[in-house]
Structures are given as C-alpha cells and as structure tokens.
Amino acid sequence: GGFRRLNLGVTDISSSAGWIKLCQRQKMLSIRNHEKVQEQMQDIKNQRKMELSAADQLRSSLLDFERKDEAETVVDETNPLLRDGYEVFPAASQDLASERMCLDIAVQLRQKGNEFYNQKNYEVALRKYGKARRYLMHSYFITSQEGKLQCNDADDRDRLLSTTELNLALAAFQIPRAGQCEDICKTLLRRDPTNLKALYRLGCCHRDFGDIEKARATFKKGCDIAGDDAAMRRGLRTCDDKIRKYREATNKLASNMFGKGLGTFYPEPVKSEEELAAERDLEDQQKEWDDADAKDKELETQK
C-alpha cells in the first residue's frame, strides 16, 4: 500500500491518554513511511544498475582510458625524450590563431607518433596520435576568418584526420585495447562508411579478440565495396577457415560424447597420408596469409 494520512477527530485529542495514543500512532506511521521511502529509493538504484548496458560500460571504460592518456601526456612533457613542446590541450595555447597552425602541429605530432610506433613504443605513439587528433579537432572551432583554411587545405585536414585516427586505432590494437580500437574505427566509418582501412582495422579487431562472426561481416562488407582488395579477401578467408575449424571441432566433440559416451577413452583414429598432407597444405596456406597480413600492417604504418 501507499503512505497513510492521519485523520484526526475531536475524541482523539480530548484527553492526555488520547494525546499519548495519537503520538504513538504517529510515530509508528512515520517509521513505516520512512521504511517505504528507503525501499523505493533502493528499487530506483537497482533499476539504474540494471539499465547500465554493455555500451554504457564500454563508454565509461573509454573515458577512463582517455583521462589516463591525457594525464600521462602531461607527464610526457616533463621527459626530454618524450616531450614535443606543444600544449597537451590546444585550447590552453595562446598562439593558435589559425587553422593552418593547428594543421602543421598535428602533422609534426603524427610524425612523432610514427617514430615511437616504429620503435614499438605503442603507448607513447598512441598518446602522440591522440594529441594530433585533438589539434585537428580544435581547428574546426577557430572562428577567426583570417585563420580559416582554403578549400584544398580543408580537404587535406579531413584526410589527415582520417589518417591520424587510423594510426590511433592501430596503436590501440597493438597495446591491446580492443574497445578503443573498435570505437575509433566506428567513429571514422560514420564519416566515411567506405573507408577500407577502417573496415580492415575493425575486422582485424573483431577477429583477433574473438568475435569471428562480426569480423566476417566486416570483411564481407569490405569485399562488397572493393572486391579486388587482397587484404579484405584474406581476412574473409581467415574468418571462414576459423569458423569451419570451430564447427568441425564442435561436431567432433558432439560425436565423441554421443557416440562413445561420457567418461570413456578411445584412441584417436590414425589419419591417412592424404589427410595429413591436406592439413599441412592448409597450415602452409594459413602461414602465407598471416605473413601477408603482417606485411600489410608494416606498410600501413610507414605511410
């Protein structure tokens, strides 16, 4: 039931005993009302916890990563080997009067990131790419007409932003931060749904972190956009191969469970020479695809 209201009559307050009885009754009702309020507040808190979806949890973790990277970028500026001389947050700089200045600084920061990436210092590379991205994003908010870029320069900035985000996603992939890599690729794909490199990064992220079905769908989308792209075709073949092996292993397990019975041990059947040769060919083919993927990643980091 809901909360109860006191209905007072003349007979209830006509004597001292009536007053005592009334006060006791009011006290009991106040206690019950307080308990009901506490129960309803707890229900609201529990409901909010239940409504915290996986997407909200991912967003929270991404914000934590972003704050952590920004704090470490501040520390980098105190290290002569890591500092670049630019403000961590572009808005704090008093000298940024034009979009061109933001663009030039972003180019230098991205080059710094490439140097650290080639040294396999992925954490610092990620922070440099993130800093370059902040300067590029800041350039969109400069209102001075004198500092505006021309059309061709604005196109260069858009391309540099996409390239920087691809570098950022690759560095996050290497650390590894699957959620951050996925989020960056999806952000880029919202601006440019046909960006093959972003699709390839996203597919590799899904594939290497266990979501083969999503990886296959992403590589398939890339193949639909560019059917002659070798990296996309290799990624799709790799996913098909992993799905096939998983299904074979599942079917074999089910066959052993229902055919032989649980808790019994039987020797594995001896494979023929033809079956062994076929398995070796498949392993060699898989190694060629993995080597090709590694070369693609190395070439992309050098661009």
N, C-alpha and C positions, 0 to 999 in steps of 0.2 A: 504494500500500500504506500500512499504518499505521506506527506507531512500532515500532522494533526494540529488543528487550531483550538485554542481554549475558548469554550463557550461559558461565560460567567453568568450566574444568576444571583439574585439578592440573597437567597438562602445559603449560598456558598460562602458568603463573606460576612454573615450576620453574627458570628461568634469567633472567639480565639481558636477553638477547635477547627472551625471551618477554614480559618486562615492557614493553620498548620497543614490541614489536609490539602488545601489548594496549593501551597508551596511545594509539598512533597510531590503532588501530581505534576506540577510544572517542571520540577527538577527531573523527574523520570522522562517526561516528554522531551525535554531539552537534550538529555543523554541519548535517547533514541534518535532524535533528529540529527545530532552530531554524528552518530554512527552511520546513519543513512548517507549523509553528505560524504563521509570518508569512503564508503563503499562505492558511491557513484564516481568520485574522483579517481579511485583506483581502477574502475572499469574504463574510464576515459584514457588513463595512462596505458593500460593493457591494450586497448584498441589501437592507440597510436603506435605501440611497438609492433603490433601485428601488421599495420599498414606500411611499415618500413620495408619496402620491396628490395629486391636484389639490385635494381637500378639505383635506388637511393643509397644503398650501402656502397656500391661502386663509385657513385658520385662523391660520397664522403671520403672514401679512400683516395680518390684522385685529388681532392682538395688537400688532403694531408700530404700527399707527395709534392704537390705544388708549393705548399708552405715550406716543406722541408728543403726543397731545391732552392727556393728563394733565400732561405736563411743560410744555406751553405754557399750560395753565390756571394752573399755579403762577406762571408769568411774568406772566400777565394781572393777577394780584393786586398786582403792583408798578406797574401802569399805572393812573393815576387815571381814565382814560377807559374802561377795560375792567373794573376791579375791581368786585366786588359785595359784598365784606365777609364772605363765608362761607368756611369751610374747604373746601379742594379735596376732601378726603376726609371724609365725615361722621363716621367713627369717630374722627377726631382731635379732634372738638369735644367739650368737656366739658359743654356746655349743652343737648345734645339729650336731654331727659329724657322726651319723649313723641312718639308718632306724629304728633300734631297739629302739633308744631313742625316736623317733617320735611316734612309736607304743605304748611304755609304757606311754608316756604323754597323748596320745589320750585315752587310757584305763582309766586313772585317771580322765580326763575331762569328759568322758562319765558317769563315776560313779557319779561325782558331779552333772551332769545333771539329772541323775536318782533321786538323793536326792531332788533336787529342784522340779522335776516333782511330786514326791510323796507328797511334801508339797503344791502342786497345784500352785506353782510359775512358771507358764508356760513360761513367758517371759525370766526369767533368765535361765531356763532349755534349752530353745531354743538357747540362746547365748552360753551356755556351749557345747551343741551338735555341734553348728556351729564351735566353736573353735576346738573341737576334730576333726571335719571333715577337717579343714584347716591343722592341723598337719599330718593327714593321707595323704592328697593330697601332702603335701610338701615332704613326704618321697619318693614319686615316682621320685623326681627330684634330689635326692642326688646321686652324680656321683662317690663318693669315693668307690673303690672296697672293701676296708676293712669294710665299713659300710653297705654293701649290706646284705639283708636277705637271708636265705636259702629258698629252695622251699616251705617247710612246713610252715615256718614263713610268707612267702609272701601270701600263701593261707589264713592264719589266718588274715592277714591285709586286704585282699579283703573282707573276711566275716565281719570283724569289721567295715569296711567302709559301707557295706550294712546295717548292724545293726544300726550304728550311723545315717545313712540317714533315716531309718525307724523311729527312735526316733525323729529326727528333723522334719519329716513330721507330726508325731503325735502331737508334741508340737505346730507346726504351725496350725494344725487343731483345737486345743483347744483354741487358742488365741482369735478369729479365723482369720487365713489368708488363705483363700481358694486357691488363686492363688499360693502362696508359697508352700503349701502342694501338690498341683497338679504338680507343676514344679519339686519338689524333687522326687516324685513318678515316674514321667515320665523319669527323669534322671536315676534313678535306673533301671527302666524297659528297657531302651536302652542297659544297660549292661547285664541284666538278665531278658529276656522277660517272664520267667515262675515264677518269684518271687511272690508267693501267697500273702504274707503280703503286698507287694507294691500294688498289684492289689486290695486287700481288702481296704487298706487305700485310694486308688484312687477312688474306688467305693463309699466308705462312704463320701468322699469329694464331689463327684458329687451329691450323694443322699441328703445329709444334706444341700447343698447350692443350691438346686433347679433344677438341671439338671437330672431328673429321667431317661430319655432315655439313656444318656451316662452312668449313674450308672448301669442300667440294662445290657447294653452291656459289661461293665467291669466285673460285677459279672458273667455274662454268660460265658465270656472268662475264668474266674477262675474256673467255674464249668466244662468247657471243659477240662481244664488241670488236675483238681483233682475233680472228680465227688463226692467223699465221704467227701469233706470238708464241715463241718456243717456250718461254718460261711458264706461261699460263698452261700450255699443253702438258708440260712436265708436271706441274703442280696437280693438275687434274688426274693425270695417270697415277701419280703417287697416292692420291686420296683413294682412287678406285682400287689400287693394289692393297692399301691398308684395310679398306672396307671388306675386300674379298678375303684377305687373310683372317680378319676378325670373324667373319661369318663361317669360314671353314673351321676355325678353332672352336667356335660355339657349337657347330653341328657335330664336330668330333667329340666334344665333351658330352653333349646330349646322347650321342650314340653309345659312348662308353658307359654312361650312367644307366641307360635303359637296356642296353644290350648285354652288358656284363654284370650289372648290379653294383650297388654301392659297397665299398669296403673290400672289394676283391682286386687282385693284381694280376694282370696278364702281360706277357711280354709284347712289346710293340712289334707289329709285322715288319718283316725285312723288306726294304724298298729295293726295287729293281734298279739296274744301271740306268735305264731310260729315265726313271723318276728322279734319281739323284742328279743326272745331267741336266734335266729341266730345272731343278731347284738351283743348281749352280749358275745356269744362264740367267735365271731371274735375279739372283743376288748380284751378278755382274752388271745387269741392266740397272738395278736399283743404285748400285755404286756410281754408275755413269751419270744417272740423274742427280744424285746428291752432289757429285763433283761439279756438275754444270750449275746447280743452284748456288754453290759456294762461289763459283767464278762470277755469276751474275751479281751477287751481293758485293763482291770486291770491286767490280766495275762501277756499280752504282755509287759506292762511297767515294770513288775518285772523280765523279762528275761534279 
